[in-house]
């Protein structure tokens, strides 16, 4: 059993207590969900439990013995491991090498590579991960990296496992497979912590729920005695008098459909006969897309089916093997990320801690890397000297619009996942670009954050700008898109025009989900 009592965590760079006298328990043989809105302290608490952070005060006991973990390795030795939202694997290592690191089979003087490979491959096949265990970790997609991190904990037979938003990049079938894994781990006597914003799946899976709010433990309840409405009220502090009403400034004021009028014929984004064939990445072949002004187009699929390949090719990170990409008439084909930005593109990557931010740097520095091209003004700018006043103003504006009150001088990895996501979104919205490319924009956002994002996207396209939204979350796509293309095995298997979100019935939404799900796993194509 893991017991956490009176946990406090103070960050001196911000003068903020992220946790204030917080309590949490994890029993063997249970699935315990940890919930709360963004910034509630969920990830901070679990980072302390898993050895990524040390508490300022409080006690952590494992099976009755008080422990204080200075490193994740120390927590692993005590039987506690964590799969973070964006796992960091060892660059240059093969998948099997990364999985066994620190737990190498063989004698004290000699590794047994054959035994190690076979054990990792067997575990991968057992749980249906189908990982390329001989591949370089740098070649893995976001979802494959997550699976590799899970595999490393299974390899160590870890007794207490923490999962931070584990279903964000999984298909429904993969999600059910992961949930089956959780149930099996529970049956074997292991304790599982699940951090999730998906309340329905949490109630269906977890045995107990603990809710944090503003760094404090608000309640711990058995899910057998808890219903969805009560859980939402606990998480967001909704008072009785406000139930059933919209929260001001979040969902209100959403513009009507952003679908283009009949007179608009020229696409903001035009993709013609696009193919990408690169070693280590899912191929895409002969794709055609025409995204008109004022429209939000959703691209659904599994990350490993070519979703990430298409996203990175459009934004200039990958060079296509054939075809063309134009943005407002400017050729982008194979010309890099700088040309994409100069032509009027903005981009939020699914790889939040890789392409989107350098989390080992102070957040301010990471934002400056993005803004520096705007800060070279006047004679000094021609000499390469940045305008500090301009940068300070823009950074303050981004933090304010993201509704994050912490100091930008703090390291990026000291912010919660939801805070980072809001900051990156605010940064990209501030670009005022013609095309906004978003990949998994709802990752780490709670219900309030997702409602706010939906309103921002609808308002964004009213001025003739367009949004291309890549997501594995069908609910997210249906909440904002005008149409959805489903990518499967490197090709579009279906195109589904959508009614206005306001006019969709429950039956229509169910039908959309069934059609999208069938197209993702293999069904009859639609024209």
Number of C-alpha atoms within 10 A of each C-alpha: 16 20 18 20 15 17 23 23 23 15 14 9 13 14 10 14 16 25 28 20 16 21 23 22 16 21 18 18 21 22 25 27 27 27 27 25 24 26 22 22 27 28 23 23 26 22 19 24 29 27 21 19 19 20 23 15 15 17 16 24 16 19 13 10 10 12 16 18 20 15 14 19 16 17 22 22 12 17 18 24 31 26 22 20 25 20 18 14 19 15 12 13 16 19 30 26 22 20 26 20 12 11 11 18 17 13 8 7 5 9 12 11 15 10 13 20 20 13 16 23 20 13 18 22 12 10 16 14 19 14 20 18 19 13 16 19 23 15 17 20 21 18 20 22 21 23 23 26 22 24 25 23 21 19 18 17 16 19 22 30 25 25 21 22 19 22 24 20 24 22 19 17 11 16 16 13 16 20 16 14 14 23 19 13 23 19 13 13 15 23 24 27 24 21 25 22 23 14 17 11 13 22 19 10 18 21 16 22 23 23 24 27 22 17 23 20 21 15 15 17 15 13 20 11 7 13 12 13 11 10 22 17 13 20 21 17 12 15 9 8 7 10 11 8 7 11 14 8 11 17 17 12 12 17 14 13 20 26 20 20 11 6 6 11 12 13 20 23 23 19 19 15 13 21 23 23 16 14 8 13 16 19 19 24 20 15 18 16 16 15 21 24 26 27 28 30 25 25 25 26 31 25 25 21 20 23 27 22 24 26 23 19 21 27 26 20 18 19 19 22 15 15 16 19 25 19 22 17 13 16 15 23 24 20 15 17 20 13 18 25 17 12 19 18 25 25 28 23 22 26 16 22 19 12 12 18 23 18 19 14 15 17 23 19 21 18 22 18 11 13 18 17 12 13 18 18 15 11 9 11 14 10 10 13 14 20 16 13 9 16 18 12 10 18 20 17 15 21 21 14 16 20 13 18 12 16 16 20 13 20 18 22 16 19 21 18 25 22 22 25 26 25 22 23 21 18 24 20 19 14 16 14 20 22 28 24 22 21 23 21 23 25 22 25 23 21 18 14 19 19 19 18 20 20 18 17 22 22 18 24 24 19 11 17 22 30 30 20 23 28 26 22 21 19 12 18 23 20 15 23 27 22 19 23 21 24 26 22 19 23 19 23 22 22 19 16 13 17 16 17 15 9 9 13 11 9 9 13 17 12 12 19 15 12 19 24 19 16 23 23 16 12 13 10 13 11 7
